[in-house]
């Protein structure tokens, strides 16, 4: 097992004797890239959108969460890359620790890179570098095309937007429609209570 250097910022912020979040020492790559969206009740409630790129989960904090309406642009702030194992993390980050609060796996699945330029596919790595990501999500709740676009000046600020395709839905509020975990069916409150019971 090797240490993954791109996870240095992730590790530096966490005390693994106190938090149950994964250390992420392994570099296993999935055959098909995975994504996860975690609902995170930290000091401010937000959604963390994470896409597998280059053996890590490249991560954005999206204060308002994703939308299925292609007219809606959501601010997505780039944060530190997380280990692939984080896609399975659901629980409570203890008080006083970085990101303290309840974490729910709100959606999870695989995705396909659909970014093309001059008739050719652009690699995910280059899409990320260029600040123009286009993916087709195959989650339980989010499906179809989404774009992530980097701001020109504020490099850590991106926009998340639904592509207008068959999966687009202008009427649904996907964030209020689904309030339980995609993997355990638990509410935020249930995740918090069960973590307390196991302390
Ligand atoms: Mn977060």
Boltz pocket constraint, residues with backbone or C-beta under 6 A from the ligand:
constraints:
  - pocket:
      binder: B
      contacts: [[A, 40], [A, 42], [A, 46], [A, 47], [A, 48], [A, 61], [A, 99]]
      max_distance: 6.0
